[in-house]
């Protein structure tokens, strides 16, 4: 008989001897012997009476070597003593104990054992033996530790990132996120992913599918009741194929698509760019105002010079036609010629307005631009502005810079009226709406208003309701408005405001009307 056969026979003999007195069928005995886990049976003092083949494979000890030896032979010093105390307290009461122990193989190698110890009882219910079942879980524990470490590393990296990251399922539900994303949930008081996907849906006019926005980026502006100011984010969605385990689909498992949403806040950059844009608009608007003022001044000077010259020229013609000689006629002719040359020089000095292409213009955007340009002056004068803008308006085909100048002149005029008259109520209300195919811009102020008798004069160049000694009184603002609105086939009207001051209504033909 070979050594292997001898060992197997010894195991069978030991098993039969041990369980001959227990009510177990023979097939159960074979199950223990051939079980794929290490099984050992000891007496109540933990002396080994039986081990199966897998026990020998795991520990290196055969039954002949270890029979009658205390099971503590496998114990290793790094296992806490308190754990063994708890183990013995439990199994001596007949309860089952389960846990992990650090064991030592015959060759001295340590391994982590997942151990279950239960009592064996005779027919009378008396505890006679202990049966231990254990597996070497060193590799699986090492793998789980590595996975946990990788998870911790990934979470640490994600949470340290200044970018909000969330993983979405195919329905757009958040299944994983980082701390930055959780912070946005708190700030928005709603799910940021819902806002992103809703804006994407609007951007694609309802043709929404997560699979269509893979690796696509867009800007998102967010303004909620919980936020004091608008915030901007650069968003991107990337597809992530993922193998998801489903018991029912074990034999026909198909990958599921997940999506990684990243949200990078660009509020500071956006505000910086917006500030630069407003500064540039303010500069362009100031240049346009100065240009128009210069044009008005030169044209007025030409008009003032042209009158006397016409009179002198008429006198010269009268004297020449009468046939009477007059020594002063030649001097008068010289004066007329010099005046005509002066007028010609003034006309040549008239600055030309830069050409601006006509294009669709958003009236609401113009209002926002004008109030932003005048924001500092409004704050200094403690004048409040309330905007009542219709959310969706058709565009106006025109010159955006010219229209912006006109609207700013109206706002400046309202601010000046309130400041000059030292009004207690310092309020301006600006509204936009669509009425009978026209777009209307309405500005109301709490100033003194305009007398009915002056409504025809206010559009004249250099006319002002304020004294000429008033600081900053140029008297050209409303003439600019009249000229610009006329260029755009519009109408300007002044009425009495419910705020007590003026109410100016500008009507402009919309692109929708033009299209019809």
C-alpha positions in Angstrom: 0.0 0.0 0.0 1.3 3.5 -1.0 1.8 6.3 1.5 -1.1 8.2 0.0 -3.4 5.2 0.3 -2.2 4.6 3.8 -3.0 8.2 4.8 -6.5 8.0 3.2 -7.2 4.7 5.1 -6.1 6.3 8.4 -8.4 9.2 7.8 -11.4 6.9 7.0 -10.6 4.7 10.1 -10.4 7.8 12.3 -13.6 9.2 10.9 -15.5 5.9 11.4 -14.1 5.5 15.0 -15.0 9.1 15.9 -18.6 9.1 14.5 -19.5 5.4 15.2 -21.3 6.5 18.3 -23.1 9.5 16.6 -26.4 9.3 14.6 -24.9 10.2 11.3 -25.4 8.3 8.1 -22.4 7.0 6.1 -22.9 9.4 3.3 -22.6 12.4 5.6 -19.3 11.0 6.8 -18.1 11.0 3.2 -19.2 14.5 2.8 -17.0 15.6 5.7 -14.0 13.8 4.4 -14.3 15.2 0.9 -15.6 18.7 1.8 -13.7 21.5 0.0 -13.1 23.3 3.3 -10.8 22.4 6.2 -12.7 20.5 8.9 -11.3 19.4 12.2 -13.0 17.8 15.2 -11.6 18.1 18.7 -12.6 17.0 22.2 -13.8 19.5 24.8 -10.1 20.3 25.6 -9.4 21.2 21.9 -7.3 18.1 21.3 -7.6 17.0 17.7 -9.4 13.7 17.0 -10.1 14.1 13.3 -9.1 16.3 10.3 -10.2 15.9 6.7 -8.0 16.0 3.5 -8.6 19.7 2.9 -7.3 20.5 6.4 -4.1 18.7 5.6 -3.9 20.6 2.3 -4.3 24.0 4.0 -2.2 23.5 7.1 0.3 20.9 6.0 -0.5 18.6 9.0 -1.7 15.1 8.5 -4.0 13.3 11.0 -1.1 11.0 12.1 1.0 14.1 12.9 -1.6 16.2 14.7 -4.0 13.6 16.3 -4.2 14.2 20.1 -2.4 17.6 19.7 -4.1 20.7 20.9 -5.6 22.8 18.2 -3.7 25.8 19.5 -0.8 24.4 17.4 -2.2 26.4 14.5 -2.5 29.7 16.5 -0.2 32.6 15.9 0.7 35.2 18.4 -0.6 38.2 16.4 -4.2 37.0 17.1 -5.4 39.0 20.2 -5.9 36.9 23.4 -9.2 38.6 24.0 -10.5 37.1 20.8 -9.7 33.6 22.0 -11.3 34.3 25.3 -14.5 35.4 23.6 -14.3 32.3 21.4 -14.1 29.9 24.3 -16.8 31.7 26.3 -19.2 31.3 23.4 -18.5 27.7 22.3 -18.5 26.4 25.9 -22.1 27.5 26.1 -22.9 25.4 23.0 -23.2 28.5 20.8 -21.6 28.8 17.4 -18.6 31.2 16.9 -17.5 32.7 13.6 -14.7 35.0 12.9 -11.2 35.4 11.5 -8.0 34.1 13.1 -4.3 34.4 12.1 -3.1 30.7 11.8 0.3 29.2 11.1 1.0 26.4 8.7 3.4 23.5 9.3 6.1 25.4 7.3 5.7 28.5 9.5 3.8 30.5 6.9 1.0 32.6 8.2 -2.5 32.8 6.7 -5.8 34.4 7.5 -8.5 31.8 8.3 -12.2 32.4 8.2 -13.3 30.0 11.1 -16.6 28.6 12.2 -16.7 26.5 15.4 -19.8 24.6 16.5 -20.5 22.1 19.2 -21.4 18.4 18.5 -24.0 16.8 20.9 -24.9 13.2 21.6 -28.5 11.9 21.6 -29.0 13.2 25.2 -28.1 16.7 24.1 -24.7 16.6 25.9 -21.8 18.6 24.3 -19.1 16.1 23.4 -16.9 17.6 20.7 -16.2 20.7 18.8 -16.1 20.8 15.0 -14.2 23.6 13.3 -14.5 24.6 9.7 -12.1 27.1 8.2 -10.9 28.4 4.9 -7.7 30.3 3.8 -9.1 33.7 2.9 -5.7 35.4 2.7 -5.9 36.1 -1.0 -9.5 37.1 -1.0 -8.9 39.4 2.0 -5.9 40.9 0.2 -7.9 41.4 -2.9 -10.7 43.1 -0.9 -8.2 45.3 0.9 -6.7 46.3 -2.5 -10.2 47.1 -3.8 -11.0 49.1 -0.7 -7.7 51.0 -1.0 -8.4 51.7 -4.6 -11.9 52.9 -3.7 -10.5 55.1 -1.0 -7.9 56.5 -3.3 -10.5 57.2 -6.0 -12.8 58.8 -3.5 -9.9 60.9 -2.1 -8.9 62.1 -5.6 -12.5 62.9 -6.6 -13.2 64.7 -3.3 -10.0 66.7 -3.5 -10.8 67.8 -7.1 -12.2 71.3 -7.4 -14.6 70.0 -10.1 -18.0 68.6 -9.3 -18.3 65.0 -10.6 -21.3 62.7 -10.7 -21.9 59.4 -12.3 -25.4 59.0 -13.9 -27.2 56.0 -15.0 -29.1 55.7 -18.3 -32.1 57.5 -16.8 -30.0 60.4 -15.6 -30.1 59.5 -12.0 -27.0 60.1 -9.8 -25.5 56.9 -8.5 -22.1 58.3 -7.4 -20.8 61.8 -6.7 -18.0 63.7 -5.0 -17.9 66.3 -2.2 -17.9 69.2 -4.7 -21.0 67.9 -6.3 -22.7 67.4 -2.9 -21.8 71.1 -2.1 -23.6 72.1 -5.3 -26.7 70.1 -4.2 -26.7 72.1 -1.0 -26.2 75.4 -2.8 -28.8 74.8 -5.5 -31.3 73.1 -3.1 -32.0 70.7 -5.9 -30.1 68.1 -8.0 -27.5 69.9 -10.2 -27.7 67.0 -12.8 -31.4 67.8 -13.3 -30.6 71.4 -14.1 -27.8 70.4 -16.5 -29.9 67.9 -18.4 -32.9 70.3 -18.5 -30.8 73.0 -20.1 -29.3 70.5 -22.5 -32.9 69.5 -23.4 -33.8 73.1 -24.1 -30.6 73.6 -26.0 -31.5 70.6 -28.3 -35.1 71.7 -28.5 -36.4 68.6 -26.8 -34.3 66.1 -28.8 -32.6 64.8 -25.6 -30.7 61.6 -25.1 -27.8 61.1 -22.8 -26.1 58.9 -25.4 -26.1 61.9 -27.8 -24.1 64.3 -25.5 -21.0 62.1 -25.1 -17.9 64.2 -24.7 -19.9 67.3 -25.4 -19.4 70.5 -23.4 -21.5 73.6 -22.9 -21.9 76.5 -20.5 -24.6 76.5 -17.8 -25.9 79.5 -15.9 -27.7 78.9 -12.7 -29.8 81.3 -10.6 -32.0 79.8 -7.9 -34.0 81.5 -5.1 -31.4 80.1 -2.7 -28.5 81.9 -4.5 -27.8 85.7 -4.3 -26.1 85.9 -7.7 -26.0 84.0 -10.9 -23.3 81.3 -11.2 -21.7 79.8 -14.3 -20.4 76.3 -15.0 -18.7 74.6 -17.8 -20.4 71.1 -18.1 -19.4 68.0 -19.9 -20.9 64.5 -20.2 -18.8 61.5 -21.1 -20.0 57.9 -21.7 -18.6 55.2 -19.5 -19.3 51.5 -20.6 -19.9 49.5 -17.4 -20.2 45.8 -16.8 -23.0 45.5 -14.3 -23.7 42.1 -12.6 -27.3 40.9 -12.7 -28.0 37.4 -11.4 -30.9 36.9 -13.9 -28.6 37.8 -16.8 -25.5 35.9 -15.7 -25.5 33.9 -19.0 -26.5 36.7 -21.2 -25.0 39.8 -19.4 -24.8 42.9 -21.5 -22.9 46.1 -20.6 -24.8 49.1 -19.3 -23.9 52.7 -20.1 -23.1 55.1 -17.4 -22.2 58.8 -17.8 -19.7 61.0 -16.1 -20.9 64.5 -15.6 -18.3 67.1 -14.7 -19.2 70.7 -13.7 -16.4 73.2 -13.5 -17.4 76.6 -12.0 -16.4 79.5 -14.3 -18.3 82.2 -12.4 -15.1 84.3 -11.7 -13.9 84.1 -15.3 -17.4 84.8 -16.6 -17.8 87.8 -14.4 -14.4 89.1 -15.4 -15.3 88.7 -19.1 -18.7 90.3 -18.5 -17.0 93.2 -16.7 -14.6 93.7 -19.6 -17.5 93.5 -22.0 -19.5 96.1 -20.1 -16.4 98.4 -19.9 -16.0 98.1 -23.7 -19.6 98.8 -24.3 -19.4 101.8 -21.9 -16.4 103.1 -23.9 -18.1 102.6 -27.3 -21.3 104.2 -26.0 -19.4 107.2 -24.6 -17.7 107.6 -27.9 -21.0 107.5 -29.8 -22.5 110.0 -27.4 -19.5 112.3 -27.8 -19.6 111.9 -31.6 -23.3 112.8 -31.8 -22.7 115.8 -29.5 -19.9 117.0 -31.7 -22.1 116.6 -34.8 -25.0 118.5 -33.2 -22.6 121.2 -32.0 -21.1 121.7 -35.5 -24.4 121.5 -37.2 -25.8 124.1 -34.8 -22.7 126.3 -35.5 -23.2 126.0 -39.2 -26.9 126.9 -38.8 -26.0 129.9 -36.7 -23.4 131.1 -39.2 -25.6 130.4 -42.2 -28.3 132.8 -41.1 -26.3 136.0 -41.1 -24.5 135.0 -44.3 -27.8 134.5 -46.0 -28.9 138.0 -44.9 -25.6 139.6 -46.1 -25.8 137.7 -49.4 -29.4 139.0 -49.9 -28.3 142.5 -49.2 -25.5 142.2 -51.7 -27.9 141.0 -54.4 -30.3 143.8 -53.6 -27.6 146.5 -54.0 -26.2 144.9 -57.2 -29.7 144.6 -58.8 -30.6 148.2 -58.0 -27.6 149.5 -60.0 -26.5 151.8 -57.2 -22.8 151.8 -56.5 -21.9 151.1 -52.9 -18.3 151.1 -51.7 -19.2 148.5 -49.0 -20.6 145.9 -51.4 -17.2 144.5 -52.1 -16.5 144.1 -48.4 -19.9 142.4 -48.0 -19.0 140.0 -50.9 -15.7 139.2 -49.2 -17.6 138.6 -45.9 -20.1 136.3 -47.7 -17.3 134.4 -49.3 -15.4 134.0 -46.0 -18.5 132.8 -44.3 -19.2 130.3 -47.0 -15.7 129.0 -46.7 -16.1 128.7 -42.9 -19.3 126.7 -43.3 -17.6 124.5 -45.8 -14.7 123.9 -43.4 -17.2 123.1 -40.6 -19.1 120.7 -42.8 -15.8 119.0 -43.7 -15.0 118.8 -39.9 -18.3 117.0 -39.2 -17.2 113.5 -37.9 -18.5 110.5 -39.8 -20.3 107.9 -37.8 -18.7 104.4 -38.1 -20.8 102.1 -40.3 -22.6 99.4 -38.3 -24.2 96.4 -39.9 -27.8 95.7 -39.2 -28.5 92.4 -37.5 -31.0 90.8 -35.1 -30.9 92.5 -31.8 -32.2 91.2 -28.4 -34.0 94.1 -26.7 -33.8 92.5 -23.3 -30.0 92.1 -23.6 -29.7 95.8 -24.5 -31.6 96.7 -21.3 -29.3 94.5 -19.3 -26.3 96.2 -20.9 -27.5 99.7 -20.4 -28.3 99.1 -16.7 -24.9 97.5 -16.2 -23.1 100.5 -17.8 -25.0 102.9 -15.6 -24.8 100.8 -12.5 -22.2 102.9 -10.7 -24.1 106.1 -11.3 -27.3 104.5 -10.1 -25.6 103.4 -6.9 -24.1 106.8 -6.3 -27.5 108.5 -6.7 -29.3 105.9 -4.6 -31.6 105.3 -7.5 -33.2 101.9 -7.7 -34.0 100.2 -11.0 -36.7 97.5 -11.4 -36.7 95.4 -14.5 -39.9 93.9 -15.8 -38.8 92.2 -18.9 -40.9 89.7 -21.0 -39.0 86.5 -21.0 -39.2 85.6 -24.7 -39.3 88.4 -27.3 -38.7 88.4 -31.0 -35.6 90.2 -32.1 -35.3 93.6 -33.8 -33.2 94.1 -36.9 -31.1 97.1 -36.3 -27.8 98.5 -35.1 -27.2 97.3 -31.6 -24.7 100.0 -30.7 -27.0 102.8 -31.9 -30.0 101.4 -30.0 -27.9 101.0 -26.9 -26.9 104.6 -27.1 -30.5 105.7 -27.4 -31.7 103.6 -24.4 -28.8 104.8 -22.3 -29.7 108.4 -23.1 -33.2 107.8 -21.8 -31.9 106.2 -18.6 -29.4 109.0 -18.1 -32.1 111.6 -18.6 -34.3 109.9 -16.0 -31.4 109.7 -13.5 -30.5 113.4 -14.1 -34.2 114.4 -13.6 -34.4 112.6 -10.3 -31.0 113.9 -9.0 -31.5 117.5 -10.2 -34.9 117.8 -8.5 -33.7 116.0 -5.4 -36.8 113.7 -5.4 -37.6 111.8 -2.3 -38.8 108.8 -4.3 -35.8 107.6 -6.4 -37.1 104.9 -8.6 -37.0 103.8 -12.2 -39.0 100.9 -13.8 -38.0 99.5 -17.2 -40.3 97.1 -19.0 -40.3 95.3 -22.3 -43.2 93.7 -24.1 -44.7 92.8 -27.4 -47.8 94.7 -28.5 -49.6 94.4 -31.8 -46.5 93.1 -33.6 -44.2 95.8 -32.2 -41.7 95.6 -29.5 -42.0 98.2 -26.8 -39.5 99.6 -24.4 -41.1 101.5 -21.5 -39.1 103.5 -19.0 -40.9 105.2 -16.1 -39.2 107.4 -13.4 -40.2 109.2 -10.2 -38.8 112.6 -11.4 -40.8 115.8 -12.0 -42.0 114.8 -15.4 -42.3 116.8 -18.6 -44.9 119.5 -19.0 -47.4 119.0 -21.9 -46.3 122.3 -23.5 -42.7 121.1 -23.8 -43.3 117.7 -25.5 -42.6 119.1 -28.9 -39.4 121.0 -27.8 -37.6 118.3 -25.9 -36.4 116.6 -29.1 -34.8 119.8 -30.4 -30.9 119.9 -30.3 -29.5 121.7 -27.2 -32.9 122.0 -25.6 -33.1 121.0 -21.9 -35.7 121.4 -19.2 -32.8 122.1 -16.8 -31.1 125.5 -16.6 -28.1 126.0 -18.8 -26.0 126.5 -15.7 -26.8 123.0 -14.5 -23.7 120.7 -14.4 -23.6 118.3 -17.2 -26.5 119.8 -19.1 -25.8 119.3 -22.8 -29.4 119.2 -24.1 -28.6 116.6 -26.9 -29.8 113.4 -25.2 -33.3 113.3 -26.5 -32.3 114.4 -30.0 -30.1 111.4 -30.2 -33.0 109.2 -29.1 -35.3 110.7 -31.7 -32.7 110.2 -34.5 -31.8 106.6 -33.6 -35.4 105.5 -33.2 -36.3 107.1 -36.5 -33.5 105.3 -38.2 -35.1 102.1 -37.0 -38.6 103.0 -38.2 -39.7 103.4 -34.6 -41.7 105.8 -32.5 -40.9 107.7 -29.3 -43.7 109.0 -27.1 -43.8 110.7 -23.7 -46.6 110.3 -21.1 -47.2 110.8 -17.4 -46.0 108.0 -15.3 -47.8 106.4 -12.4 -44.6 107.0 -10.4 -45.1 110.7 -10.7 -42.5 111.4 -13.4 -42.2 110.7 -17.1 -43.1 107.6 -19.0 -41.3 107.2 -22.3 -42.5 104.5 -24.7 -40.4 103.3 -27.6 -42.1 101.2 -30.3 -40.0 99.2 -32.8 -41.1 96.9 -35.5 -40.1 93.3 -34.6 -38.6 90.7 -36.9 -41.7 88.6 -36.5 -43.8 91.5 -37.9 -41.3 92.0 -40.7 -41.5 88.2 -41.5 -45.2 88.3 -41.7 
